[in-house]
Amino acid sequence: MKTLNSYIKQIINETGSRISFYEFMNHALYTPGLGYYSAGSRKFGVEGDFITAPEISPLFSHCIARQCQQILAAIEENGIILEFGAGSGIMAADILQELENLDSLPKKYLILEISADLQQRQRATLEKHVPHLIDRIEWLQQLPETKLQGVILANEVLDAMPVHRFRLDEQDVSEFYVSIEESEFKWQILPTENEELREAVEKLRPNLPVGYISEINLALPAWIQSLPLATGLILLIDYGFPNNEYYHPQRNEGTLMCHYRHQTHDNPLINVGLQDITAHVNFTAIADAAIAANLKVASYTNQANFLLAAGLAPNIDPDDTKAYLQQAQQIKTLVLPSEMGELFKVMALTANFDSPLLGFKYAR
Ligand SMILES: C[S@@+](CC[C@H](N)C(=O)[O-])C[C@H]1O[C@@H](n2cnc3c(N)ncnc32)[C@H](O)[C@@H]1O
């Protein structure tokens, strides 16, 4: 059986002596059957490589559900939820359960997931947790043709999109490529042949020192433009910063990070296919792309403010001391500034929906 290493090496050999890091990241994460997200490894949770907010506690998804309810209630019968990159499927299950409790189920819960393996895992999770709602859930292989009314969700999806890695040189912009040396993947940093990348990085030049290294998601504007929303809310949750913090002169090695068995490091050229590769999200770039796509940038806050505004609170009997303390610990992980509370941000984009949003009442 072909391994991911030999598959990528073959591509490098066939296309010349190198590929861009963008292509490398794309192959490493998403090659069908072999990539990190496309093969069968555990990934999420204590036994995997990293843990996301919906895996920490269902209370996270209950808060998202309450934000969805506000939109679904305004739209009445036809409200739809579309979730991108649904991971293990647990967020979808917990959102549906909470919306059922609130008597606000969407007409359909759509999932767009690029990994066939994760699609199967999501189905198994949803069949186990919400078997009676399975008929409302549909996996899409591509974006719907008509725009929907309702909510579009993406939790920790944008950080998993392939990025270009660049270095700002005195006269030019260099790009990180990946080549093979003595059978190992090795960096090659060469003047970029990608005009779009050169132009985007040149715009950053006035604020950055020569030699500055970082990443950029050039596919983001097209992704935002493609979101099929007629009326309602797009809720994007991820770790990241606005432009001035993202491209801060002191953040001169970028934000690329790999997750392997709960260890983080910055070398994407090892453990290929076995580790997650991510880059932080530039929320200013999302806002700019949204405005260009005729969406309204309705609000922006950090995860702690969002969850507290959306009613995050323990729901376990304090007499059950062990379970209560466990849940208190989970809440701390979600909201403490030293954990996920400050680094993770929530951005709300809207179309034809102007009421103040429940989860953003503490947004500054
Ligand atoms: C870090 S995981 C997060 C999973 C889940 N949302 C959670 O919070 O646990 C990233 C997810 O996004 C999916 N993904 C990445 N790019 C995508 C895209 N362009 N469209 C749809 N899904 C995507 C991955 O396959 C994976 O399910």
The ligand as an SDF file (V2000), in Angstrom:
LIG
                    3D

 27 29  0  0  0  0  0  0  0  0999 V2000
   -9.6650   20.8670   13.5020 C   0  0  0  0  0  0  0  0  0  0  0  0
  -10.9640   19.9230   12.8240 S   0  0  0  0  0  0  0  0  0  0  0  0
  -12.3420   20.6090   13.7250 C   0  0  0  0  0  0  0  0  0  0  0  0
  -13.5030   19.6670   13.8160 C   0  0  0  0  0  0  0  0  0  0  0  0
  -14.7380   20.1590   14.5490 C   0  0  0  0  0  0  0  0  0  0  0  0
  -15.3280   21.3150   13.9160 N   0  0  0  0  0  0  0  0  0  0  0  0
  -14.4580   20.4260   16.0030 C   0  0  0  0  0  0  0  0  0  0  0  0
  -14.5280   21.5770   16.4210 O   0  0  0  0  0  0  0  0  0  0  0  0
  -14.1580   19.4630   16.7280 O   0  0  0  0  0  0  0  0  0  0  0  0
  -11.1420   20.5620   11.1860 C   0  0  0  0  0  0  0  0  0  0  0  0
  -12.3060   19.9700   10.4110 C   0  0  0  0  0  0  0  0  0  0  0  0
  -12.5400   20.7130    9.2220 O   0  0  0  0  0  0  0  0  0  0  0  0
  -12.6080   19.8390    8.0970 C   0  0  0  0  0  0  0  0  0  0  0  0
  -12.2990   20.6900    6.9370 N   0  0  0  0  0  0  0  0  0  0  0  0
  -11.1450   21.3160    6.6490 C   0  0  0  0  0  0  0  0  0  0  0  0
  -11.2660   22.0840    5.5540 N   0  0  0  0  0  0  0  0  0  0  0  0
  -12.5550   21.9780    5.1480 C   0  0  0  0  0  0  0  0  0  0  0  0
  -13.3130   22.5500    4.0840 C   0  0  0  0  0  0  0  0  0  0  0  0
  -12.7550   23.3880    3.2060 N   0  0  0  0  0  0  0  0  0  0  0  0
  -14.6120   22.2290    3.9890 N   0  0  0  0  0  0  0  0  0  0  0  0
  -15.1880   21.3920    4.8730 C   0  0  0  0  0  0  0  0  0  0  0  0
  -14.5270   20.8000    5.8930 N   0  0  0  0  0  0  0  0  0  0  0  0
  -13.2230   21.0950    6.0350 C   0  0  0  0  0  0  0  0  0  0  0  0
  -11.6630   18.7230    8.5050 C   0  0  0  0  0  0  0  0  0  0  0  0
  -11.8020   17.5560    7.7290 O   0  0  0  0  0  0  0  0  0  0  0  0
  -12.0920   18.5360    9.9700 C   0  0  0  0  0  0  0  0  0  0  0  0
  -13.3230   17.8560   10.1020 O   0  0  0  0  0  0  0  0  0  0  0  0
  1  2  1  0
  2  3  1  0
  2 10  1  0
  3  4  1  0
  4  5  1  0
  5  6  1  0
  5  7  1  0
  7  8  2  0
  7  9  1  0
 10 11  1  0
 11 12  1  0
 11 26  1  0
 12 13  1  0
 13 14  1  0
 13 24  1  0
 14 15  1  0
 14 23  1  0
 15 16  2  0
 16 17  1  0
 17 18  1  0
 17 23  2  0
 18 19  1  0
 18 20  2  0
 20 21  1  0
 21 22  2  0
 22 23  1  0
 24 25  1  0
 24 26  1  0
 26 27  1  0
M  CHG  2   2   1   9  -1
M  END
$$$$
